[in-house]
Amino acid sequence: MAKEIIAPFEILNSNPLIILTIGIDSLEKILSLNLPKNKKFYSLVRIHYTLENDNLIEFKEIYYKVLNINPNNEIIILCNTVKEKDILNELGIKCIFCNNNCFVSEEKFKILENIRKDFDAIYNARMSPFKRHYLAKDIKSLALIYGDFIFDKDYFNKTKKLLPQAKWLNYINGNYKDFDSDEIANLLNRSRIGLCLSDVEGAMYASVEYMLCGLPVVSTKSIGGRDVFFDDKYVKIVDDNPEAVAKGVIEMIDRDIDPYYIRDKTIKKMKEERERN
């Protein structure tokens, strides 16, 4: 399948035309593309944040607006959870259950041999309050990765004071450093456990990136779909408090789980999701 990137879209196939995009707002941008008026094409829309507790009035308005302007555009929403699919079905919106984490590359995120484990836990999460970094405050050996594309400076400063023990991997001599996928994979491999601490979001790509790199996961209960590829053999679900998170990290380290078992099981789940759709 050919793949061409025309931000914020990916052209997955040319005949028939299949466009992959993220977020319902991006559908309106599709209208600006020079697309066929008398030939059917498909827009696949990935959901980056859960619809389970959202007001969907605007979502529905955008969906039908784009559909009415170009009826040849068959819009299919890729839902991260079965509940999301059920909600959209009730609104008459065409959708399928296809968890976005199946799109994460197992080629980019993999186990690296002979890498020293420098950190007990790592948290790859944007600097936003919903990520609940404070839940990691009792972890003594902690590494953090964050992106600057959505950056809450006040939250960053507050969190730096709250987590003085943490190694801020992006923050070097007062300057932000961006990491590509290879660098992130290397940093994940230097860690023993991956953290997922939000209670509401979307599929959370980092959750499956951890497991592809062979890391067990400590997660709080969550809404949004990150648990679709979880397995209780290498994922510990803990209560929403720092003590429980820290204890979960120690427990998962003590289990000494084969990283290749975690990776292989995760890839199997991802492939099943891709083939099902």
C-alpha positions as CSV (number, residue, x, y, z in Angstrom):
1,M,0.0,0.0,0.0
2,A,1.4,3.3,-1.0
3,K,1.8,6.0,1.7
4,E,2.1,9.7,1.0
5,I,2.1,12.3,3.8
6,I,0.3,15.6,3.1
7,A,0.1,17.1,6.6
8,P,-2.1,16.6,8.5
9,F,-3.1,13.7,6.3
10,E,-1.6,10.4,5.1
11,I,-2.7,9.1,1.6
12,L,-2.8,5.4,2.3
13,N,-4.0,4.4,-1.2
14,S,-4.6,6.3,-4.5
15,N,-7.2,4.0,-6.2
16,P,-9.5,4.0,-4.4
17,L,-8.3,7.1,-2.6
18,I,-8.0,6.4,1.1
19,I,-7.0,9.3,3.4
20,L,-6.0,8.8,7.1
21,T,-6.2,11.7,9.4
22,I,-6.4,12.4,13.1
23,G,-9.2,14.2,14.9
24,I,-12.6,15.3,13.8
25,D,-11.4,18.9,13.2
26,S,-9.1,17.6,10.5
27,L,-12.1,16.6,8.4
28,E,-12.9,20.2,7.6
29,K,-9.3,20.6,6.3
30,I,-10.0,17.8,3.8
31,L,-12.4,20.1,2.1
32,S,-9.4,22.3,1.1
33,L,-7.7,19.5,-0.8
34,N,-8.2,19.0,-4.5
35,L,-10.3,15.8,-4.3
36,P,-12.5,14.1,-6.8
37,K,-16.1,15.4,-6.9
38,N,-17.6,12.5,-8.8
39,K,-15.6,9.6,-7.5
40,K,-16.0,7.9,-4.2
41,F,-13.1,8.1,-1.7
42,Y,-12.6,7.3,2.0
43,S,-11.6,9.3,5.0
44,L,-10.4,7.3,8.0
45,V,-10.4,9.4,11.1
46,R,-8.4,8.4,14.2
47,I,-9.6,9.6,17.6
48,H,-6.8,11.1,19.7
49,Y,-8.9,11.7,22.8
50,T,-11.8,9.7,24.2
51,L,-15.3,10.3,23.1
52,E,-16.8,8.4,26.0
53,N,-17.5,11.4,28.3
54,D,-17.5,14.2,25.7
55,N,-20.2,16.5,24.3
56,L,-20.5,15.2,20.7
57,I,-22.7,18.0,19.3
58,E,-19.8,19.7,17.5
59,F,-18.4,16.3,16.5
60,K,-21.7,15.4,14.8
61,E,-22.0,18.8,13.2
62,I,-18.6,18.6,11.6
63,Y,-19.1,15.0,10.4
64,Y,-22.4,15.8,8.6
65,K,-21.2,19.1,7.3
66,V,-18.2,17.5,5.5
67,L,-20.5,14.6,4.4
68,N,-23.1,16.9,2.9
69,I,-20.5,19.1,1.1
70,N,-19.0,16.0,-0.6
71,P,-21.3,12.9,-0.4
72,N,-18.6,10.9,-2.3
73,N,-16.4,11.1,0.8
74,E,-17.2,8.1,2.9
75,I,-16.1,9.0,6.4
76,I,-15.2,6.2,8.8
77,I,-14.3,7.0,12.4
78,L,-11.7,4.6,14.0
79,C,-12.8,4.2,17.6
80,N,-10.3,3.2,20.3
81,T,-13.0,1.4,22.4
82,V,-16.1,-0.6,21.8
83,K,-18.0,1.9,23.9
84,E,-17.0,4.8,21.6
85,K,-18.2,2.8,18.6
86,D,-21.6,2.2,20.3
87,I,-21.9,5.9,21.1
88,L,-21.2,6.9,17.5
89,N,-23.5,4.2,16.1
90,E,-26.4,5.7,18.1
91,L,-25.6,9.1,16.4
92,G,-25.7,7.5,13.0
93,I,-22.0,8.1,12.4
94,K,-20.2,5.4,10.5
95,C,-17.4,3.9,12.5
96,I,-15.5,0.8,13.4
97,F,-13.6,-0.4,16.5
98,C,-9.9,0.0,15.6
99,N,-7.6,1.0,18.4
100,N,-5.1,3.5,17.3
101,N,-2.2,1.8,19.1
102,C,-2.2,-0.8,16.3
103,F,-0.6,1.9,14.1
104,V,2.5,2.2,16.3
105,S,5.6,0.9,14.5
106,E,7.1,-2.3,16.0
107,E,10.1,-1.6,13.7
108,K,10.9,1.7,15.4
109,F,10.2,0.6,19.0
110,K,12.0,-2.6,19.8
111,I,14.3,-4.2,22.4
112,L,17.9,-3.1,22.2
113,E,20.6,-5.5,23.5
114,N,23.2,-4.7,26.0
115,I,21.6,-1.5,27.2
116,R,22.2,-0.6,30.9
117,K,19.0,0.0,32.9
118,D,19.5,3.4,34.5
119,F,15.9,4.1,35.7
120,D,13.3,2.1,37.5
121,A,10.5,3.8,35.8
122,I,10.0,6.2,32.8
123,Y,7.0,8.3,32.0
124,N,6.6,9.6,28.4
125,A,3.8,12.2,28.6
126,R,3.0,15.7,27.6
127,M,3.3,18.5,30.1
128,S,-0.4,18.8,30.9
129,P,-2.3,18.3,34.2
130,F,-4.4,15.4,32.9
131,K,-1.2,13.3,32.8
132,R,-1.0,13.4,36.6
133,H,2.8,13.4,37.0
134,Y,2.3,13.9,40.8
135,L,1.4,10.2,41.0
136,A,5.1,9.4,40.4
137,K,6.4,11.4,43.3
138,D,7.3,8.3,45.5
139,I,9.4,6.6,42.8
140,K,13.0,7.2,43.6
141,S,14.5,6.3,40.2
142,L,12.4,8.1,37.7
143,A,12.9,9.4,34.1
144,L,10.6,11.7,32.2
145,I,10.2,12.4,28.5
146,Y,7.8,15.1,27.3
147,G,7.0,16.9,24.1
148,D,6.8,20.6,23.6
149,F,4.0,20.7,21.1
150,I,1.4,21.1,23.8
151,F,3.3,22.6,26.7
152,D,1.9,24.0,30.0
153,K,4.7,26.1,31.4
154,D,3.1,26.6,34.8
155,Y,2.4,22.9,35.1
156,F,6.0,22.1,34.1
157,N,7.5,24.4,36.8
158,K,5.2,23.0,39.4
159,T,6.0,19.4,38.4
160,K,9.7,20.0,38.5
161,K,9.5,21.1,42.1
162,L,7.3,18.2,43.0
163,L,9.6,15.6,41.4
164,P,13.1,16.8,42.4
165,Q,14.4,13.2,42.0
166,A,13.4,12.8,38.4
167,K,15.8,12.9,35.5
168,W,14.2,15.2,32.9
169,L,15.6,13.7,29.8
170,N,14.4,16.5,27.4
171,Y,15.6,19.3,29.7
172,I,19.4,19.8,29.2
173,N,21.1,22.8,30.7
174,G,17.9,24.7,30.8
175,N,17.1,24.0,27.1
176,Y,14.5,21.6,25.6
177,K,15.8,18.8,23.3
178,D,13.4,17.0,21.0
179,F,13.8,13.3,20.5
180,D,13.0,11.2,17.4
181,S,11.6,7.7,17.6
182,D,15.0,6.0,17.7
183,E,16.1,8.2,20.6
184,I,12.9,7.5,22.5
185,A,13.3,3.8,22.0
186,N,16.8,4.0,23.4
187,L,15.6,5.8,26.5
188,L,12.8,3.4,27.0
189,N,15.3,0.5,26.9
190,R,17.3,2.2,29.6
191,S,14.3,1.9,31.9
192,R,12.7,-1.1,33.7
193,I,9.0,0.0,33.8
194,G,6.8,2.2,31.7
195,L,4.2,4.5,33.5
196,C,0.6,5.4,32.4
197,L,-0.9,7.7,34.9
198,S,-3.8,9.6,33.3
199,D,-7.4,8.6,34.1
200,V,-8.9,9.9,30.9
201,E,-7.3,10.3,27.4
202,G,-7.1,8.4,24.2
203,A,-5.2,5.3,23.2
204,M,-1.9,6.7,24.6
205,Y,0.7,5.6,22.1
206,A,3.4,5.6,24.8
207,S,1.7,2.6,26.4
208,V,2.3,0.3,23.5
209,E,5.7,1.8,22.8
210,Y,6.8,0.7,26.3
211,M,5.6,-2.9,25.6
212,L,7.2,-3.1,22.2
213,C,10.5,-2.2,23.9
214,G,9.9,-5.0,26.4
215,L,8.9,-2.9,29.4
216,P,6.2,-4.0,31.8
217,V,3.7,-1.3,32.6
218,V,2.2,0.2,35.7
219,S,-1.0,2.0,34.9
220,T,-3.9,3.6,36.8
221,K,-7.5,2.7,35.8
222,S,-8.3,4.7,32.6
223,I,-10.9,5.6,30.1
224,G,-9.9,6.0,26.4
225,G,-8.6,2.6,25.2
226,R,-4.9,2.3,26.3
227,D,-5.9,-1.0,28.0
228,V,-6.9,-2.8,24.8
229,F,-3.4,-4.3,24.3
230,F,-2.7,-4.8,28.1
231,D,-2.2,-8.2,29.6
232,D,-2.2,-8.7,33.4
233,K,0.9,-10.8,33.1
234,Y,3.0,-7.7,32.5
235,V,0.7,-4.8,33.3
236,K,-0.2,-3.8,36.8
237,I,-3.3,-1.6,37.3
238,V,-3.0,0.4,40.6
239,D,-5.0,2.8,42.6
240,D,-4.7,6.6,41.9
241,N,-2.2,7.5,44.6
242,P,1.6,7.9,44.7
243,E,2.1,5.0,47.2
244,A,0.3,2.5,45.0
245,V,2.2,3.6,41.9
246,A,5.5,3.2,43.6
247,K,4.6,-0.2,45.0
248,G,3.4,-1.3,41.6
249,V,6.8,-0.4,40.1
250,I,8.7,-2.4,42.7
251,E,6.3,-5.4,42.2
252,M,6.8,-5.4,38.4
253,I,10.5,-5.1,38.7
254,D,10.5,-8.1,41.1
255,R,8.5,-10.1,38.6
256,D,11.5,-10.1,36.3
257,I,9.4,-10.7,33.2
258,D,11.1,-11.7,29.9
259,P,11.0,-8.5,27.7
260,Y,10.7,-10.6,24.6
261,Y,7.6,-12.2,26.0
262,I,6.0,-8.8,26.5
263,R,7.0,-7.6,23.0
264,D,5.9,-10.8,21.2
265,K,2.5,-10.8,23.0
266,T,2.0,-7.1,22.2
267,I,2.8,-7.5,18.5
268,K,0.4,-10.5,18.3
269,K,-2.4,-8.3,19.7
270,M,-1.5,-5.5,17.4
271,K,-1.5,-7.7,14.3
272,E,-4.9,-9.2,15.3
273,E,-6.3,-5.7,15.5
274,R,-4.9,-4.8,12.1
275,E,-6.2,-8.0,10.4
276,R,-9.6,-7.7,12.0
277,N,-10.1,-4.4,10.3
